[in-house]
Amino acid sequence: MVIAIVGAGGKTTVGSHIGKQLSAMGRRVLLTTTTKIAMPEGEAVFLGNAADINARAGYMVAAQRQLPGGKLQGYSAQDIRAIARSGLFDDIVVEADGAARKPVKAPNETEPVYPASVDLIIGVVGMDCLGQPVSAAHVHRPELFCAVTGAHDGEPISARHIIRLFIHPDGLFRHAPACVQRVVFLNKSDTMDATAQTQAADIIRLSPFTVMLTGYDRDWFSGFYRRFADADTG
């Protein structure tokens, strides 16, 4: 199964958790990217050409090379399709865009960069964005976010803006293959106050996609696996 993760607000943490949970079930799992990711700590990491990857552990990270500053440069969409076809891994989790560590974003015309074959797309939004002003401090590319959601610079981010981010063709799932199933993760839900919880409920009610609340203190993987991964990994 190839899973692409897009958006902002904890993609790498989400991908790592999914990968480790699948590995704990006895599956061979690769975490990689079509863009860049931070160098993970304490994980098996392969650096080199996609054709040379070998499965060193039940869960591992792979990238082309380490860049100045420490980030890892990932593989092309075609490279990841070749890795999937190699049979080395049961599951490949791919971070498909960047967000400069902001909780929410709107993609530009060149992203996300989806693998050439993908089975599930997870869109991530950090719930710590709710109530924060639309600005570069809280939004990756705020001008694009405003264009997609109708928000104004400095306006507090609300459920209304997040729903528009979901449904706009240039929003969270920009360039997503039409036939691929999508799910939204409202991440960092463990940080929400009562007002944010009410807005999250509105997002869940109005979203055209299935929405899951994820965060450090939530056992969300079992529900995710039963609903989205079981049929593909069984």
C-alpha positions as CSV (number, residue, x, y, z in Angstrom):
1,M,0.0,0.0,0.0
2,V,1.3,3.5,-0.9
3,I,0.1,6.3,1.3
4,A,0.7,9.9,0.5
5,I,0.6,12.5,3.3
6,V,0.0,16.2,2.4
7,G,-0.8,19.4,4.2
8,A,0.7,20.8,7.4
9,G,0.7,20.5,11.1
10,G,2.6,17.2,11.8
11,K,2.9,15.2,8.6
12,T,6.2,13.6,9.5
13,T,5.0,12.6,13.0
14,V,1.8,11.2,11.5
15,G,3.7,9.2,8.8
16,S,6.2,7.9,11.3
17,H,3.5,6.7,13.7
18,I,1.6,4.9,10.9
19,G,4.8,3.3,9.7
20,K,5.8,2.1,13.1
21,Q,2.4,0.7,13.9
22,L,2.3,-1.2,10.6
23,S,5.8,-2.5,11.3
24,A,4.7,-3.7,14.7
25,M,2.1,-5.8,12.8
26,G,4.9,-7.6,11.0
27,R,4.8,-5.5,7.8
28,R,7.8,-4.1,6.0
29,V,7.4,-0.4,5.9
30,L,9.4,2.4,4.2
31,L,9.0,6.1,5.0
32,T,10.2,8.5,2.3
33,T,9.3,11.7,0.5
34,T,8.9,13.3,-2.9
35,T,10.2,16.6,-1.4
36,K,12.3,16.9,1.7
37,I,12.1,15.6,5.3
38,A,14.1,16.1,8.5
39,M,16.7,13.5,9.3
40,P,14.9,11.1,11.8
41,E,16.6,10.2,15.1
42,G,17.2,6.6,16.0
43,E,15.8,5.1,12.8
44,A,17.4,2.9,10.1
45,V,18.1,5.3,7.2
46,F,19.2,4.4,3.6
47,L,20.8,7.2,1.5
48,G,21.3,6.6,-2.2
49,N,19.6,5.7,-5.5
50,A,16.1,4.2,-5.4
51,A,17.3,1.2,-7.4
52,D,19.9,0.4,-4.6
53,I,17.5,0.4,-1.6
54,N,17.6,-2.7,0.5
55,A,15.2,-3.5,3.3
56,R,17.4,-3.1,6.4
57,A,14.6,-3.2,9.0
58,G,10.9,-3.7,9.4
59,Y,10.6,0.1,9.5
60,M,13.1,2.3,7.7
61,V,13.6,5.7,6.1
62,A,15.1,6.2,2.7
63,A,16.1,9.3,0.6
64,Q,18.6,10.2,-2.1
65,R,20.9,12.2,0.0
66,Q,21.4,14.5,3.0
67,L,21.3,18.2,2.1
68,P,23.2,21.0,3.8
69,G,21.3,21.9,6.9
70,G,20.4,18.2,7.6
71,K,17.2,17.6,5.6
72,L,16.9,14.6,3.4
73,Q,16.2,14.9,-0.4
74,G,13.6,12.4,-1.4
75,Y,12.8,10.5,-4.6
76,S,10.8,11.3,-7.8
77,A,7.3,10.1,-8.2
78,Q,8.5,7.5,-10.7
79,D,11.2,6.3,-8.3
80,I,8.7,5.5,-5.7
81,R,6.5,3.6,-8.1
82,A,9.6,1.5,-8.9
83,I,10.3,0.9,-5.2
84,A,6.7,-0.2,-4.7
85,R,6.9,-2.6,-7.7
86,S,10.2,-4.1,-6.3
87,G,8.3,-6.0,-3.6
88,L,10.8,-5.0,-0.9
89,F,8.1,-3.3,1.2
90,D,4.5,-4.1,2.1
91,D,3.8,-0.4,2.7
92,I,5.4,2.9,1.6
93,V,4.5,6.1,3.4
94,V,5.3,9.2,1.4
95,E,5.4,12.8,2.6
96,A,4.4,14.7,-0.5
97,D,4.8,18.3,0.3
98,G,6.4,20.7,2.8
99,A,5.0,23.3,5.2
100,A,7.9,24.9,6.9
101,R,6.7,23.6,10.3
102,K,3.5,25.7,10.1
103,P,0.1,24.2,11.2
104,V,-1.8,24.9,8.0
105,K,-1.0,25.7,4.3
106,A,-2.3,25.9,0.8
107,P,-0.1,24.3,-1.9
108,N,1.4,26.2,-4.8
109,E,1.1,25.1,-8.5
110,T,4.0,22.6,-8.2
111,E,2.8,20.6,-5.2
112,P,1.9,18.2,-3.8
113,V,4.2,15.8,-5.6
114,Y,2.3,12.6,-5.6
115,P,3.9,9.2,-6.2
116,A,3.2,7.8,-9.6
117,S,0.9,5.2,-8.0
118,V,-0.9,5.9,-4.7
119,D,-3.6,4.1,-2.8
120,L,-4.6,6.5,-0.1
121,I,-4.1,10.3,0.5
122,I,-4.1,11.7,4.0
123,G,-4.5,15.5,4.3
124,V,-3.2,16.9,7.6
125,V,-4.2,20.2,9.3
126,G,-2.8,21.2,12.7
127,M,-5.7,22.2,15.0
128,D,-3.4,24.7,16.7
129,C,-4.1,27.0,13.7
130,L,-7.7,27.7,14.8
131,G,-8.2,31.2,16.2
132,Q,-4.7,32.2,15.1
133,P,-4.4,35.2,12.7
134,V,-3.7,34.5,9.0
135,S,0.0,35.4,8.9
136,A,3.4,34.0,8.0
137,A,3.8,33.0,11.6
138,H,0.9,30.5,11.4
139,V,0.3,29.8,7.7
140,H,2.7,28.5,5.1
141,R,2.1,30.8,2.1
142,P,-0.6,32.9,3.6
143,E,-1.4,34.7,0.3
144,L,-2.4,31.3,-1.3
145,F,-4.4,30.4,1.8
146,C,-6.3,33.6,1.5
147,A,-6.9,33.1,-2.2
148,V,-8.3,29.6,-1.6
149,T,-10.3,30.1,1.6
150,G,-11.5,33.7,1.2
151,A,-9.7,34.7,4.5
152,H,-8.2,38.1,4.9
153,D,-4.7,38.9,6.2
154,G,-4.8,38.9,10.0
155,E,-8.2,37.4,10.2
156,P,-8.6,34.5,12.8
157,I,-8.6,31.1,11.2
158,S,-12.0,29.4,11.6
159,A,-13.7,26.2,10.7
160,R,-15.2,28.0,7.7
161,H,-11.7,28.6,6.3
162,I,-10.6,25.0,6.9
163,I,-13.7,23.6,5.1
164,R,-12.9,25.8,2.1
165,L,-9.4,24.6,2.2
166,F,-10.7,21.0,1.8
167,I,-13.1,21.7,-1.0
168,H,-11.3,24.2,-3.2
169,P,-9.6,22.6,-6.2
170,D,-6.3,24.4,-5.3
171,G,-6.7,23.6,-1.7
172,L,-5.5,20.7,0.5
173,F,-5.9,18.1,-2.1
174,R,-4.6,20.0,-5.1
175,H,-3.5,17.8,-8.0
176,A,-4.7,14.7,-6.1
177,P,-5.6,11.8,-8.5
178,A,-9.4,11.8,-8.8
179,C,-9.9,8.1,-8.2
180,V,-7.8,7.8,-4.9
181,Q,-9.5,7.7,-1.5
182,R,-8.9,10.7,0.8
183,V,-9.1,11.2,4.5
184,V,-8.4,14.3,6.6
185,F,-6.5,14.2,9.9
186,L,-7.2,17.1,12.3
187,N,-3.9,16.7,14.0
188,K,-2.8,18.1,17.4
189,S,-6.4,17.7,18.5
190,D,-5.1,17.0,22.0
191,T,-4.2,20.7,22.2
192,M,-7.7,22.1,21.5
193,D,-9.6,24.2,24.0
194,A,-13.4,24.2,24.2
195,T,-13.8,26.8,21.4
196,A,-11.5,24.8,19.1
197,Q,-13.4,21.6,19.9
198,T,-16.6,23.2,18.8
199,Q,-15.1,24.3,15.5
200,A,-13.6,20.8,15.0
201,A,-17.1,19.4,15.4
202,D,-18.3,21.8,12.7
203,I,-15.4,20.7,10.4
204,I,-16.3,17.1,10.9
205,R,-20.0,17.7,10.2
206,L,-19.4,19.8,7.0
207,S,-16.4,18.0,5.5
208,P,-17.0,16.1,2.2
209,F,-14.2,13.7,3.4
210,T,-13.9,11.4,6.3
211,V,-12.2,13.3,9.2
212,M,-10.2,11.8,12.0
213,L,-9.0,13.5,15.2
214,T,-5.4,12.7,15.8
215,G,-2.8,13.7,18.4
216,Y,-0.4,12.3,21.0
217,D,-3.0,11.3,23.5
218,R,-5.4,9.6,21.0
219,D,-5.4,6.0,20.0
220,W,-6.4,6.8,16.4
221,F,-4.3,4.2,14.5
222,S,-6.6,1.3,15.1
223,G,-9.6,3.2,13.8
224,F,-7.6,4.4,10.8
225,Y,-6.4,0.9,10.1
226,R,-9.8,-0.7,10.2
227,R,-11.3,1.9,7.9
228,F,-8.6,2.6,5.4
229,A,-5.8,0.2,5.5
230,D,-7.2,-3.3,6.4
231,A,-8.6,-4.1,3.0
232,D,-5.3,-3.1,1.2
233,T,-2.9,-4.7,3.7
234,G,-4.8,-7.9,4.4
